[in-house]
Amino acid sequence: MLILFALGTLLGATLLNFFSTLPQIDYVVYGGISSSLLFVCISTNKLLLKRLSFFLLSSIVGFCFTYQHASTRLAWSLQPAYWGETLMVTGTVMGISQWYEQTLRFDLAVEEINHERIPATPKIRLYWSKANEWLKEGDKITATVKLQPPWHLANPGGFDQQKQFFIEEIRAVGKLVAIHSIQFCTQKSITRLRLYLNEQIAQILATKPLLGVIQATTLGLYKNIPPRQWQVFSMTGTTHAIAISGLHISLVALLFGGFVTWIARRVTVLTLLCPAKFYGAVAAMLSATLYCALAGFSIPSQRSLAMILVALFALVTRQKTLSWHLLALAWLGMGIVDPLATLQMGFWLSFGCVAALIYGSTQHHSMGRWQKWVMPQLVVFIGLFPLGVFFFRQAALLSPLANFITLPIINFLVIPPSLLALILLPLSSSLASLALNIAHEALFYTWLILEKIADCSWALWQPGTMPIFRCLLAFFGAVVLLGPKGLPGKMLGWFGFLPMIFYQPNLIPEGEFRLSVLDVGQGLAVVIQTRHHVLLYDVGPQYGSENDAGNRVIKPYLQAQQIKKIDSIIISHGDLDHRGGLNSLHPLLQGHILSSEPERLTQLAQYCVAPSAWEWDGVQFKILSPTAAGYKKRNDRSCVLKVMTQKQSVLLTGDIEKAAEQTLLATVPELISSSIIVVPHHGSLTSSSFEFVKQVAAKYALFPVGFNNRYGFPKTEILERYRKVGSENIVIAQSGAVIFQLNNKDELTPPIRWRDTSLKYWHTLVTSGE
């Protein structure tokens, strides 16, 4: 019944993740009533009905318990009146502060806002530009800040940052304007110890290329791992190897426990008091707990620690415990502490990995030593293949080989000397340095092998967004394949993977195109896809030196749509919010770049000059502006593009202002009339003159703006101007990505608004700004 109870509560906790809003309290009341009725059913003598009733009761318990946690976490939110306003806050720094490009990022448990006490003590995330102090956990500050609610860019295939904020209990985000007082904390804590050890490792390995990986495997801190290294680990399926996972913690517990047991057996006084294995169990428990603390108690470490503690208890008390019971108890222990852990992909991958190993372990009892090492890699690969494709839209095909090479080296040549170095730091810095350098050298040669594996053209399979029923078929196929030895028809399990492997998204019909205006914040990025071609009109802003709309928004969208190449890119003009993502997209480009200001781009481009036209798959493309004469203002030089089917069209205008609008009205008035317009200059007062808006007469007017942007776009007057001519206004910050399918019918098909489509209960709701 333990396993049944664990499965039921897991199902209930997971069901809440699919709600777009938290259900009314009535659901919980009805759940309690249903629980009572089911409890009566449990008393029946029919075993099947009894187990089913118990499972449903467990599901209701899991759902209600998770509902209570979610409600508590959402109890406090930043009032709209405070959004973007200057506030005085007092609070205590939590966790580890991190530097990002001369900006200090830290979390603050808020006690007062504008001198008013906040009973809930919500946690907010602040960014302090050019900070002159390194704030650490426990420091208390009073500061002036500007806050806004947690937010995310809503796009197909994109990362749900708001979900991550919810998981981390961040209830507002903003910048620190000025700091008025700091009370430095002198108390010791595990977080401050992690920070100190991290600094020591950074000093010793300052010039080493894999410093960040050593910090990750030792302390669970990943900030110093560069994008290229993340890419290689992802392509080889070895990201779990650099995280402090269950395998690492189990190894540490085994080493310390075994060492203490060996000593205890040789000290007669100790064995007279307790068996030697008792001392070993205590040492294993303490070492595993300490290592989990160094990892910041991540999901894999929590699961592993719970299983180790139960196993050690069973060992000491001489009770036989099944592996499935250990896994069930691990979930129940974690579920009591944080039932919202099911929101994390790491939860499913961690528990899924262990479940696959337990389930598939019956296959290799009679195998040789090498086979017993190879077989678990294949079992995990097959077992997690459907999950990996579902979560990440990709699968590392060479991960069994990569893990076969990587895991022994990291487990025996990297982690032990790294942990030994932490112990030696207070005793001898030279010995600690020697141990860390040994770990780094072992890791470096492993890295060279992983790079070679990642460079294979078929190392990574990226099928795009996979329909869930195909993932389920692959899951059932994996269950059959990994089933007990002698199970009839095991090889038929491979057929479960075929629908996933041969999946192809529906092609766009000839003469039609898909228009996707992506949510990139304050900027513009548009993807136009015909049957066999893809064009990008603008590529969004740059968010930081290593972060832009290209890798954060556009590439994930293209991968989700199974688009592997870009035929052409048009950069309307040289402003950074229109060209910022270009460098990240260049590897996918197989055609040319057009721009009205090619000299401002980092890639070779040709001038965009009107008039010019071409056709792709029965869809017409026409550049309407700028002409060779040009304009005085840079915004007016924006490349204006019209894309047309036989009956529907879109007008892409960049940042043109009234001068360019007047020229278009005078030269090509019949061509600017369109079904859809991406509004000039984000809805600024310098654009969208009434004559221009009236001539375009669009059914939909799209405003590409960022949430709560500092320019106040779109302006109310411009929204009203489009509304007067019958246009339906769509503000991208509110709707998320907007996707149209333009065809040859008289009526436009209503668009997909991704923020509505993907809405979950943890998302901030924003009313229309019109």
C-alpha positions in Angstrom: 0.0 0.0 0.0 3.0 2.3 0.5 3.8 2.3 -3.3 0.1 2.8 -4.1 -0.1 5.8 -1.7 3.0 7.3 -3.1 1.7 7.0 -6.7 -1.6 8.4 -5.7 -0.2 11.5 -4.0 2.2 12.0 -6.9 -0.7 12.0 -9.3 -2.7 14.5 -7.2 0.3 16.8 -6.8 1.0 16.7 -10.6 -2.6 17.3 -11.6 -2.5 20.8 -10.1 0.2 21.7 -12.6 -2.3 21.6 -15.5 -4.6 24.3 -14.0 -4.6 27.7 -15.7 -5.9 29.2 -12.4 -6.0 27.9 -8.9 -9.4 26.2 -8.4 -11.9 27.6 -6.0 -11.8 26.4 -2.4 -15.0 24.4 -3.2 -12.7 21.9 -4.9 -10.9 21.3 -1.7 -14.1 21.0 0.2 -15.5 18.5 -2.3 -12.2 16.7 -2.1 -12.6 16.3 1.6 -16.2 14.9 1.2 -15.0 12.5 -1.5 -12.2 11.4 0.7 -14.6 10.5 3.4 -16.7 8.5 1.0 -13.7 6.7 -0.4 -12.5 5.9 3.1 -15.8 4.0 3.6 -15.1 2.1 0.3 -11.7 1.1 1.6 -13.4 -1.1 4.2 -14.9 -3.3 1.6 -13.6 -6.9 1.2 -13.1 -6.6 -2.5 -9.4 -6.2 -3.0 -9.5 -4.4 -6.4 -12.1 -1.9 -5.2 -10.2 -1.4 -2.0 -7.0 -0.6 -3.8 -8.7 1.7 -6.3 -10.4 3.6 -3.5 -7.2 4.0 -1.6 -5.4 5.2 -4.7 -8.1 7.8 -5.4 -8.1 8.9 -1.8 -4.3 9.3 -2.0 -4.7 11.4 -5.1 -7.1 13.7 -3.4 -4.8 14.1 -0.4 -1.9 14.9 -2.8 -4.0 17.4 -4.7 -5.3 19.2 -1.6 -1.9 19.3 0.1 -0.3 20.8 -3.0 -3.1 23.2 -3.5 -2.5 24.5 0.1 1.2 25.0 -0.6 0.5 26.8 -3.9 -2.1 29.1 -2.3 0.3 30.0 0.5 3.1 30.8 -2.0 0.7 33.0 -4.1 -0.8 34.7 -1.0 1.3 37.9 -1.5 1.7 39.7 -4.8 3.0 43.2 -5.8 0.1 45.5 -6.1 -0.3 47.1 -9.6 -0.1 50.6 -8.0 3.5 49.7 -7.0 4.7 48.5 -10.5 7.6 50.6 -11.7 7.3 53.0 -8.8 10.0 54.0 -6.4 9.6 52.1 -3.1 11.5 52.0 0.2 12.1 48.4 1.3 13.8 46.8 4.4 14.7 43.2 4.4 17.3 40.5 4.9 19.5 39.0 2.1 18.9 35.3 1.4 21.0 32.7 -0.4 24.1 33.3 -2.5 24.5 36.7 -4.3 26.0 36.5 -7.8 27.7 38.9 -10.1 26.5 39.4 -13.6 28.4 41.9 -15.8 29.1 44.4 -13.0 25.6 43.9 -11.5 25.0 42.1 -8.2 22.0 39.9 -8.2 20.6 38.9 -4.8 17.3 37.8 -3.1 15.7 39.8 -0.3 13.2 38.7 2.3 11.1 41.9 2.6 10.0 43.0 6.0 8.8 46.5 5.2 7.6 48.4 2.2 7.4 52.2 2.5 7.8 51.7 6.3 4.7 49.4 6.5 5.2 45.9 7.9 4.7 43.0 5.5 3.5 40.0 7.5 4.1 37.4 4.8 7.8 38.3 4.4 7.8 37.8 0.6 11.1 37.2 -1.3 12.0 39.5 -4.1 15.0 39.5 -6.5 17.0 42.7 -6.9 19.7 43.7 -9.4 22.2 46.3 -8.1 24.2 47.9 -11.0 27.8 48.8 -10.2 27.4 47.6 -6.6 30.1 48.7 -4.2 29.4 46.0 -1.6 29.0 42.3 -1.9 25.9 41.5 0.1 25.8 38.0 1.8 23.1 35.9 3.5 21.9 37.5 6.7 22.9 41.1 5.8 20.0 43.5 6.5 19.5 46.5 4.2 17.2 49.4 3.7 17.1 50.6 0.1 15.1 52.4 -2.6 14.0 50.0 -5.3 11.8 49.8 -8.4 9.8 46.6 -8.7 7.5 44.8 -11.1 5.8 41.4 -10.8 7.5 38.2 -12.0 7.2 38.1 -15.7 8.3 35.9 -18.6 8.5 36.1 -22.4 5.7 33.8 -23.6 6.8 31.9 -26.8 6.4 28.4 -28.1 9.5 26.4 -27.0 10.6 29.2 -24.7 11.7 29.0 -21.1 9.0 29.8 -18.5 10.9 32.2 -16.3 7.8 33.0 -14.3 7.5 29.4 -13.4 11.1 29.4 -12.2 10.4 32.5 -10.1 7.4 30.7 -8.5 9.5 27.6 -7.8 12.1 29.8 -6.1 9.4 31.7 -4.2 10.3 35.1 -5.9 7.3 37.3 -5.8 8.7 40.5 -7.4 11.7 41.5 -9.4 13.4 44.9 -9.8 16.5 47.1 -9.6 18.1 48.6 -6.5 18.2 52.4 -7.1 20.0 53.5 -3.9 21.0 51.8 -0.7 20.5 53.7 2.6 21.8 51.4 5.3 23.5 48.0 5.6 23.7 45.9 8.8 26.3 43.2 8.0 25.7 39.8 9.5 28.5 38.0 11.3 26.8 34.7 12.0 28.0 31.6 10.3 25.7 29.6 8.0 26.0 26.8 5.5 25.3 29.3 2.7 28.2 31.5 3.8 30.4 28.4 4.0 29.5 27.4 0.4 30.3 30.9 -0.7 33.7 30.9 1.1 34.6 27.5 -0.4 33.5 28.6 -3.8 35.8 31.7 -3.5 38.7 29.5 -2.5 38.2 27.1 -5.4 38.0 30.1 -7.8 41.4 31.4 -6.5 43.2 28.1 -6.8 41.8 27.3 -10.3 41.5 30.9 -11.5 43.2 30.2 -14.9 41.7 26.8 -15.5 39.1 26.4 -18.3 36.9 24.0 -16.3 36.7 26.0 -13.1 32.9 26.2 -13.3 32.5 22.5 -13.7 34.6 21.8 -10.6 32.5 24.3 -8.6 29.3 22.6 -9.9 30.3 19.1 -9.0 31.6 20.2 -5.6 29.2 22.9 -4.4 26.3 22.8 -6.9 27.1 26.4 -8.2 26.9 26.7 -11.9 27.4 30.4 -12.7 30.9 30.0 -14.1 30.1 27.3 -16.6 30.2 29.1 -20.0 27.6 28.5 -22.7 29.9 26.3 -24.9 30.5 23.9 -22.0 26.7 23.7 -21.3 26.2 23.0 -25.0 28.7 20.1 -25.0 27.2 18.5 -21.8 23.7 18.8 -23.3 24.6 17.3 -26.6 26.3 14.4 -24.9 23.6 13.8 -22.3 26.1 14.3 -19.4 24.6 17.3 -17.7 23.6 15.1 -14.7 27.3 14.1 -14.3 28.3 17.7 -13.4 25.3 18.1 -11.0 25.5 16.8 -7.4 23.2 13.9 -8.1 22.2 10.7 -6.3 25.1 8.8 -7.7 27.6 11.3 -6.4 26.0 11.4 -2.9 25.7 7.7 -2.7 29.4 7.3 -3.6 30.4 9.8 -0.9 28.2 8.0 1.7 29.7 4.7 0.7 33.3 5.9 0.9 32.9 7.6 4.3 30.6 4.9 5.7 32.9 2.1 4.6 36.0 3.9 5.9 34.4 4.4 9.4 33.1 0.8 9.5 36.7 -0.4 8.7 38.1 1.6 11.6 35.3 0.6 14.0 35.9 -3.1 13.4 39.5 -2.6 14.6 38.6 -0.7 17.8 37.3 -3.2 20.3 35.8 -0.6 22.6 33.5 0.7 19.9 32.2 -2.7 18.8 31.4 -3.6 22.4 29.0 -0.6 22.5 27.4 -0.9 19.0 28.0 -3.0 15.8 30.6 -1.6 13.5 28.0 -1.1 10.8 26.2 1.3 13.1 29.1 3.7 13.1 29.4 3.3 9.4 25.8 4.1 8.9 26.0 7.3 11.1 29.1 8.4 9.1 27.4 7.7 5.8 24.3 9.6 6.9 26.4 12.6 8.1 28.5 12.7 5.0 25.5 12.4 2.7 23.7 15.2 4.6 26.7 17.5 4.5 27.2 16.9 0.8 23.5 17.7 0.1 23.9 20.9 2.1 26.9 21.8 0.0 24.7 21.2 -3.1 22.0 23.6 -1.7 19.6 20.6 -1.2 18.8 20.4 -4.9 16.0 18.0 -6.1 18.3 15.1 -7.0 20.2 15.5 -3.7 17.0 15.5 -1.7 15.8 12.4 -3.4 19.1 10.6 -2.9 19.4 11.7 0.7 15.9 10.4 1.5 16.6 7.0 0.0 20.0 6.8 1.7 18.5 7.6 5.1 15.8 5.0 4.7 18.3 2.4 3.5 20.6 3.1 6.4 17.8 2.8 8.9 16.8 -0.5 7.4 20.4 -1.7 7.6 20.8 -0.8 11.2 17.5 -2.2 12.3 18.0 -5.3 10.1 14.8 -4.8 8.2 14.5 -5.8 4.5 13.5 -2.8 2.4 12.6 -3.1 -1.3 14.1 -0.5 -3.8 10.6 0.6 -4.8 9.8 1.3 -1.2 12.9 3.4 -0.9 11.8 5.4 -4.0 8.3 5.8 -2.7 9.5 7.0 0.7 11.9 9.4 -1.0 8.9 11.0 -2.9 6.7 11.1 0.2 9.5 12.8 2.3 10.1 15.3 -0.5 6.4 15.8 -1.0 5.8 16.7 2.6 8.6 19.4 2.5 7.7 20.7 -1.0 4.9 19.1 -3.0 5.5 21.7 -5.7 8.7 19.9 -6.6 6.8 18.2 -9.4 7.0 21.5 -11.4 10.7 20.9 -11.9 12.0 18.9 -14.8 14.9 17.8 -12.6 12.3 16.0 -10.3 11.0 13.9 -13.2 14.5 13.1 -14.6 15.9 12.3 -11.2 13.1 10.0 -10.1 12.7 8.6 -13.6 16.4 7.7 -13.8 16.2 5.7 -10.5 12.9 4.1 -11.5 14.3 3.0 -14.8 17.4 1.5 -13.0 15.2 -0.4 -10.5 12.7 -1.6 -13.1 15.5 -2.6 -15.6 17.8 -4.2 -13.0 16.2 -7.6 -13.4 17.9 -7.9 -16.8 21.5 -8.0 -15.8 21.9 -10.2 -12.7 23.8 -12.9 -14.6 26.0 -10.5 -16.7 29.7 -10.0 -16.5 31.4 -7.0 -14.8 31.7 -4.9 -18.0 28.2 -5.7 -19.1 26.9 -4.7 -15.7 28.5 -1.3 -16.2 27.3 -0.8 -19.7 23.8 -2.1 -19.2 22.6 0.6 -16.8 23.7 3.3 -19.3 21.4 1.7 -21.9 18.6 1.2 -19.4 18.7 4.9 -18.4 18.9 6.0 -22.1 15.9 4.0 -23.1 13.9 4.8 -19.9 14.5 8.6 -20.1 14.3 8.9 -23.9 10.6 9.8 -24.0 11.0 12.3 -21.0 14.0 14.0 -22.7 12.2 14.5 -25.9 9.1 15.7 -24.1 10.9 18.3 -21.9 13.8 19.4 -24.1 12.6 18.5 -27.6 15.9 16.7 -28.2 17.8 13.5 -27.4 21.5 12.9 -27.1 22.0 9.7 -29.1 25.5 9.1 -28.0 24.8 9.6 -24.3 25.3 5.9 -23.3 28.9 6.1 -24.7 29.5 9.5 -23.2 28.3 8.4 -19.8 30.2 5.1 -20.0 33.4 7.2 -20.3 32.5 10.2 -18.1 30.9 8.7 -15.0 33.8 6.6 -13.7 36.2 9.5 -14.1 34.0 12.1 -12.4 33.0 9.7 -9.6 36.4 8.4 -8.8 39.0 10.9 -10.1 37.1 14.3 -9.9 34.7 14.3 -6.9 36.9 12.5 -4.3 40.0 14.8 -4.7 37.7 17.9 -4.9 36.0 17.0 -1.6 39.4 16.1 -0.1 40.5 19.6 -1.1 37.7 21.2 0.8 38.7 19.2 3.9 42.4 20.2 3.4 41.8 23.9 2.9 42.0 24.9 6.6 45.0 22.6 7.0 47.2 23.1 4.0 46.4 25.3 1.0 49.2 23.7 -1.1 47.8 20.2 -0.5 44.3 21.5 -1.3 45.6 23.1 -4.5 47.3 19.8 -5.5 44.0 17.9 -5.0 42.0 20.4 -7.0 44.5 20.4 -9.8 44.4 16.6 -10.0 40.6 16.7 -10.2 40.8 19.4 -12.9 43.4 17.4 -15.0 41.2 14.3 -14.9 38.2 16.4 -15.9 40.1 18.2 -18.7 40.9 15.0 -20.6 37.3 13.8 -20.2 36.2 17.1 -21.6 38.4 16.6 -24.7 36.6 13.3 -25.3 33.2 14.8 -24.8 34.0 17.6 -27.3 34.8 15.0 -29.9 31.5 13.2 -29.2 29.5 16.4 -29.4 31.1 17.3 -32.7 29.6 14.2 -34.4 26.8 15.4 -36.8 24.4 12.8 -35.4 25.1 13.2 -31.7 21.9 15.2 -31.1 18.4 14.5 -32.4 16.0 17.5 -32.4 12.5 16.5 -33.4 10.8 19.7 -32.2 7.7 19.8 -30.0 6.5 16.3 -29.8 2.7 15.5 -29.4 2.2 14.1 -26.0 0.5 10.9 -27.2 3.6 10.0 -29.2 5.7 10.4 -26.0 3.3 8.2 -24.2 3.6 5.5 -26.8 7.4 5.7 -26.5 7.0 5.5 -22.7 5.0 2.3 -22.9 7.5 0.9 -25.4 10.3 1.6 -22.9 8.3 -0.2 -20.2 8.0 -3.3 -22.4 11.6 -3.2 -23.5 12.9 -2.9 -19.9 10.5 -5.5 -18.5 11.6 -8.7 -16.8 13.7 -11.2 -18.6 11.4 -13.7 -20.4 8.5 -11.2 -20.9 6.7 -12.3 -24.1 7.0 -9.9 -27.0 9.6 -7.7 -25.4 11.0 -6.7 -28.8 7.6 -5.3 -29.8 8.5 -2.4 -27.4 10.6 -0.9 -30.2 7.4 -0.2 -32.1 6.3 2.2 -29.4 9.2 4.5 -30.4 8.4 4.5 -34.2 5.6 7.2 -34.0 8.0 9.5 -32.2 11.0 8.8 -34.5 9.0 9.3 -37.7 7.1 12.3 -36.6 6.9 15.2 -39.0 4.9 18.4 -38.4 2.3 19.3 -41.0 3.7 21.3 -43.9 2.2 24.7 -44.7 0.1 24.5 -47.8 1.3 26.0 -51.1 0.4 29.7 -51.4 0.0 30.2 -47.6 2.3 31.3 -44.8 2.6 31.4 -41.0 3.3 34.7 -39.4 4.7 34.6 -35.8 5.4 37.8 -34.0 7.5 36.7 -31.1 7.5 38.1 -27.5 11.1 39.4 -27.2 10.4 42.2 -24.7 11.0 45.8 -25.9 12.0 45.0 -29.5 10.8 43.1 -32.6 11.3 39.7 -34.1 9.0 38.2 -36.7 9.2 34.7 -38.3 7.5 34.1 -41.7 7.3 30.5 -42.7 6.1 29.3 -46.2 6.0 25.7 -47.3 9.7 25.3 -47.8 11.3 28.7 -46.7 11.8 30.8 -43.6 12.4 34.5 -43.3 13.2 36.5 -40.2 12.2 40.1 -40.0 14.2 41.7 -37.2 15.8 39.5 -34.5 15.0 41.3 -31.2 17.1 42.9 -28.6 20.3 42.0 -26.8 19.8 41.4 -23.1 23.5 41.0 -22.1 26.9 40.1 -23.4 26.0 36.4 -23.7 22.2 36.6 -23.8 20.1 37.9 -26.7 16.7 37.3 -28.3 18.4 35.0 -30.8 19.4 32.3 -28.4 16.8 33.0 -25.7 13.6 33.2 -27.9 14.1 32.7 -31.6 16.2 29.6 -31.6 14.0 27.7 -29.1 11.0 28.7 -31.3 12.6 27.5 -34.5 13.6 24.2 -32.7 10.0 23.7 -31.4 8.8 24.2 -35.0 11.4 21.8 -36.3 13.0 24.6 -38.4 16.7 23.9 -39.0 17.6 26.7 -41.4 16.9 30.3 -42.2 16.7 31.3 -45.8 16.9 35.1 -45.3 17.0 37.7 -42.6 15.8 41.3 -42.9 17.0 43.8 -40.3 14.7 46.8 -40.7 17.3 49.2 -39.4 20.3 49.3 -37.1 18.7 49.9 -33.6 19.8 47.3 -31.1 16.3 46.2 -30.2 15.9 45.1 -33.8 19.4 43.5 -34.5 20.5 42.3 -31.1 20.0 38.6 -31.7 21.8 38.4 -35.1 25.0 36.8 -34.0 23.3 33.8 -32.3 21.3 33.1 -35.5 24.1 33.3 -38.0 25.0 29.5 -37.9 21.4 28.8 -39.1 21.5 31.3 -41.9 21.8 29.8 -45.4 20.9 32.9 -47.4 21.6 36.6 -47.3 20.9 39.5 -44.9 19.2 42.6 -46.0 19.2 45.9 -44.0 18.7 49.6 -44.5 21.8 50.1 -42.4 24.2 47.1 -43.1 27.2 49.1 -41.8 25.7 48.9 -38.3 25.5 45.1 -38.3 28.1 42.6 -37.1 27.5 40.3 -40.1 27.9 41.0 -43.8 24.7 42.3 -45.3 23.2 43.9 -48.4 21.3 47.1 -48.7 17.5 46.9 -48.5 16.2 49.1 -51.3 12.7 49.5 -52.8 11.2 48.5 -55.1 12.2 44.8 -55.1 10.1 41.6 -54.9 10.3 37.8 -55.0 8.1 34.7 -54.5 8.5 31.7 -52.3 6.1 28.8 -52.5 3.3 30.9 -54.0 3.7 33.7 -51.5 4.6 37.2 -52.6 7.3 39.4 -50.9 7.6 43.1 -51.7 10.0 45.7 -50.2 8.2 49.0 -50.3 10.7 51.3 -48.6 13.3 52.8 -48.3 13.9 54.1 -51.8 17.4 55.1 -53.1 16.7 58.7 -52.1 16.6 57.8 -48.4 15.5 59.9 -45.4 17.2 62.1 -42.9 16.0 60.2 -39.8 17.4 56.7 -39.3 14.0 55.3 -38.2 12.4 56.4 -41.5 15.0 54.3 -43.4 13.5 51.1 -41.9 13.0 48.4 -44.4 9.2 48.1 -45.0 8.1 44.6 -46.2 4.7 43.4 -47.4 4.0 39.6 -47.5 0.9 38.5 -49.4 -1.2 35.5 -50.3 -3.9 36.0 -52.9 -6.3 37.5 -50.4 -4.5 38.1 -47.1 -1.4 40.1 -46.2 0.8 41.6 -43.5 2.7 44.9 -43.5 6.0 45.0 -41.5 7.1 48.6 -40.9 10.0 48.6 -38.6 10.4 52.0 -36.9 9.2 54.2 -39.7 7.9 57.6 -38.7 5.5 60.1 -40.3 7.9 61.1 -43.1 8.2 57.6 -44.4 4.5 57.0 -43.9 3.7 60.1 -46.1 6.0 58.8 -48.8 4.3 55.4 -48.8 0.9 57.1 -49.0 2.1 59.1 -52.0 3.8 56.4 -53.9 2.2 53.0 -53.2 -1.1 53.7 -51.4 -2.8 50.5 -52.8 0.1 48.3 -51.5 0.1 49.4 -47.9 -3.5 48.3 -47.4 -3.1 45.0 -45.4 -5.0 42.5 -43.3 -2.4 42.8 -40.5 0.0 45.5 -39.6 3.0 45.3 -37.2 2.6 48.9 -35.9 5.4 51.3 -36.7 7.8 52.2 -33.9 6.1 50.1 -31.2 3.1 52.4 -31.0 5.0 55.7 -30.6 3.5 59.1 -31.1 6.0 59.8 -33.8 4.4 57.2 -36.1 0.9 55.9 -37.1 -0.5 59.1 -38.6 -4.2 59.0 -39.0 -4.0 59.0 -42.8 -1.6 56.1 -42.8 -3.7 54.1 -40.3 -6.8 54.7 -42.3 -5.2 53.6 -45.6 -3.8 50.4 -44.1 -7.2 49.6 -42.6 -5.8 46.4 -40.9 -8.1 44.0 -39.2 -5.4 43.3 -36.6 -2.8 45.9 -35.3 0.1 44.2 -33.5 2.1 46.3 -31.0 5.6 44.7 -30.3 6.4 46.1 -26.9 7.9 45.0 -23.6 6.0 44.6 -20.4 5.8 47.8 -18.4 8.5 49.3 -20.6 10.1 52.7 -19.7 8.9 54.4 -22.9 5.2 53.9 -22.1 4.6 52.1 -25.4 2.0 51.7 -26.9 0.6 55.2 -26.4 -3.1 55.4 -25.6 -3.7 57.8 -28.5 -2.2 55.4 -31.0 -4.3 52.5 -29.6 -7.4 54.6 -30.0 -6.4 55.6 -33.6 -6.3 52.0 -34.8 -9.4 51.2 -32.9 -11.3 53.9 -34.7 -10.6 52.4 -38.1 -11.8 49.0 -36.9 -8.5 47.3 -36.1 -8.3 44.8 -33.2 -5.3 45.8 -31.1 -3.0 43.1 -29.8 -0.2 44.1 -27.4 2.5 41.5 -27.6 3.6 42.0 -23.9 0.0 41.0 -22.9 -0.7 38.3 -25.5 2.8 36.7 -25.7 3.7 35.5 -29.2 1.0 35.9 -31.7 0.7 33.3 -34.5 -1.4 33.8 -37.7 -2.0 31.3 -40.5 -2.6 33.4 -43.6 -4.4 31.6 -46.5 -6.5 32.4 -49.5 -9.8 32.7 -47.8 -11.8 35.9 -47.4 -11.7 35.8 -43.6 -8.6 35.8 -41.4 -8.3 32.9 -39.0 -8.1 34.2 -35.4 -4.6 34.1 -34.1 -3.0 31.9 -31.4 -2.1 34.1 -28.4 0.6 32.1 -26.7 0.2 33.7 -23.2 -3.5 32.6 -23.2 -2.7 29.2 -24.7 0.0 28.4 -22.1 -1.6 30.1 -19.1 -0.9 28.4 -15.8 -1.9 29.4 -12.3 1.5 30.8 -11.3 1.4 33.3 -14.2 0.8 37.0 -13.5 -2.4 38.2 -15.1 -2.4 41.6 -16.7 -5.5 43.5 -17.9 -5.5 45.1 -21.3 -3.6 48.4 -21.5 -6.0 49.7 -24.2 
